[in-house]
Amino acid sequence: MDDLGIYYDPNRESRLENLLNSSKNLDENVLVRAKALQKLLISSEVSKYNTGTSILADSWPSHRQKILVPGQVEDDASIRFGAGNIRRNIELLTATRQQNPDAFIIYKPHPDVEAGLRPGKIPDKLALQFTDLVLNDADAISAINACDNVSTITSLLGFEALIRGKHVTCHGLPFYAGWGLTTDLGPSTVRRTARPTITAMIHCALIAYPRYFDPKTGLACPVEVVVERLRSGEQHRGGPANRLLSKLQTMLASASPIWR
């Protein structure tokens, strides 16, 4: 619970924003832990969405800059609070192509949008007017690793790309923008005065700000335990009621405006 605001709303301060503004005072031992967490995330290939198949990028042109454009849920809270003039996936694709006419642009639709559960779908035929490739059902981490840059509104894939040393352009104001780590083309705020390293941001965003509970035991735990659970797949899978609900939601995806 954030008693000041919430991380995805840049219109007011949050505990995460305050942590980042104070990050220059972080102890060296704290930064060592954050650096180790960064290495663990990279080696384990854990992502917000651990779904999709790995991609084969060997045939992509090596002489062209490769830009990944992650699609988003267009009514997501981070869009509603953190987007600027660009608020829709097609607008992001259009802007990215206009700014990078010679780049090899790859569009990765959002998994929930692909499943028909949330708004933001772009027909492949329309998307290919502005991109060179549409990655359906693709693994997020392999897509990030295969690209040079990420162009996004507020997607958390932008943060995951920063963790992996990629250049990120933001057309909105997610929590990781406005600190000097990204190219910012969207709205701004004067409150973000610090210039943290990515190591400091990892500490603030993944260690100091959240609270974690072990999905297997239900007990409070450090972030490293959660990463290991995600890496190994050793999780509590939920009861029959949860599994039935998941199946029903998939079956009724076409009627999502009714049951959402």
N, C-alpha and C positions, 0 to 999 in steps of 0.2 A: 504494500500500500504506500503510495506516495502522497504525503500530506500537503505538498505544495502544488503539484500538477501531475503530469504524466509525460513520459519520455517522448511520445509521438506528437505532442502538442507544443509547437514552438512559440505559441502566442502568450505563454506565461512560463515562469521559471519552474523547474522541477528539481528534485534531489539529484538526478543524474547530471543536469546542467551545472548545478553547483559543485558537484564532485569534479567535473571536468575543469571548471574555472579554478579550482584549487589544486589541480593535478601537479603543478610545478613543485609542490611540497611533499610529494610522495617519497616514502622511504625506499632505499635501494632494494631491500629484501622483498618489498611488495612488487617492484618492477621485475625482479628475477622470477617471481611466481607467475606474473602475467606473461613474461616471455616464454616460460615453459608451457603455459596454457596455449599460447599461440602455436607453438610447435606441435602440441598434442592435437589441436583442432586440424592443423594441416595434415599431419601424418594419418589421423584417423578418418579424414574426409567426412567429418560430421558437418551437417548443414541443417538449417531450419527445416528444409524439406528433403528428407532422405528417401526420395522416390525417383523413379525414372531410370532409364538405361544410360550407360556411358556412351559418349559420342566419339566418333572417329574423325579427327580433324586433319588427317594426313593429306586429304585432297583439297583443303582450303588454300587459297593463294598465299604463298609466303611473302610476297612482295607488297601486299596491301595490309594496312592497319585493320585489325579485327576488333570490332566493337560489339559487345553483348548488350542487348536491350531486354531487360527482364520485364515482362508484363505484370500488371498489378490488378488487384480487385478494385474496381473504380469507385465503389462506395466505402472502401476501407477507411478507418478512422485517420490513418496517417495521411491519406489523400485529402480528406475533408478538412483536416486541421493544418496540414503542412504543405499542400500544393500551392503553386502560384497560378500563372496563366495556363500552364499545361497541366491538365487534369485527367486526360483520357489517354489510353494506350496508343491510339492512332495519332494523336497529337504529338506524343513523345517520339514515335517512329518518324513522323514527318520532320520534326525539328532536328532529330539526330542525322537524318539524311541531308537536310539543308546545310547543316554545319560541317558535315563530313562527306562531301560528294564523291570522293574517291575511295572511301573505306569499304571494307567487306563487313556488312552489318548483319548480325544474327539476332533474330527475335525469339525469345523463349517465353511462351505463354505461361501464366500463373497456373499451378496445378488445380486450384479450386475452380478457376475459370474453364480450364480444359475439361473438367468433370461436369461442367454445366451447373455448378452450385452457386456461383457468384457472377455478377455482371463484369463485362470488360472484354468479351470475346471479339476478335477480329478475324474474319474469314481469311484463310491462307492466301487466296487470290488477291485480296486487298492489301494484306501485309506485304506481299512480295512486290508491290509497286514501290516500296520504300526500303525493302531489305533484300539481301541476297539469299537468305536461308531462314526457314522457320523450323525451330527445334521443338517438335511435339514429343511429350513424354521423355524429356531429357533430364539426365542427372545434373543438378545445379552446379556441383563442384567441378565436374569435368568440363562443363561449359565455361565456367570462370577461368579454369586453368588453360583452356585453349584460346582465350582471348587476350588482347592487350589492354583494352579499356572496357569499362562498364558505364552505360548511360542510363540514368534512372530518374524517376520523380522522387520517391521516398523509399524504395524497396530495401529491405534488409539484406538483399543480395549485394547491395553496394557496400555495406559494412563487411560482409564476408569477403568481398573482393579486396578491400583495404587490408584485411587480415592476411591475405595472400599476396600482398605487394602490388596489386593492380591499380592503375589510375582510374579514378571515378569522377564522373561529371553528374552533378545533381541539378535537376530542374525544379525541385522542391526544397524543403528544409527539414530533412530527417535529423535525428539526434546526432548523427556523425558528421553533418555538414556545418559549415560556418566556423570551423576550427583551424583552417589552413591545411587540412589533409585532402580536400576535394576541390575540384573546380566547380564553383557555385554560380549557376545561371538563374536561380530562382529567387524567392524572397530572402530577406536577411533579418537579423536581429542584433541590436547593439549589445545585448547581454553576453554574447559569446566572445569574451575578450582573451581567453587563454589560447595558447598554441601547443597543445599536447602532442606527444609522439603517439604513434599507433599503439605502442606498448602501454602507455598511460591510459589510452582510451579503452583498451581491452580490460585493464584493471577496473576502471570506473564502470564500464557497461556490463561486464560479465562476472565480476567478482564482488565489487563493493555495492552496487545498486540492487541487484536481484537477491531474492532468497530462494533456495532450492530445496526440494523434497525428493528423496529417493523414490522413484516410481515402483521399486520392488518392495521396499520396507515401509514406505510412507513416512519415514523419519527425515528430519532436517539433515542436510548434507552439503558438502562443498561442491563447487561446480565440476571439479575433476571427476567425481563419482558419476554425475549425470552424463558427462561426455563418455565415460566408459560404458555406461548402460546403453547409450545410443549406439556406440561403436559395436558392442557385442550383441545387441539385440536382447539383452537380458533385462526384460521389463515385465511389469505386471500388465497383463493383457486385458483386464476388465472382465466383467461377468457376461453371461448370455444376453442380458438386457442391452448392454452397450453394443455388443456385436450385432444384435438384431436391429437396433436403431441405425447403426452405420449402414447395414444392408438396405433398410427401408429408405434412407436418405438418398442412396445411390439410385434406387429404383424410381424414386419420385423427383429426381433432379430436374426433370423438365417442368415440374410444377413448383419449383422453388419459390416463386413470388407468393405462393399461397401459404406454404408451411413455414417459411422463414419468419 
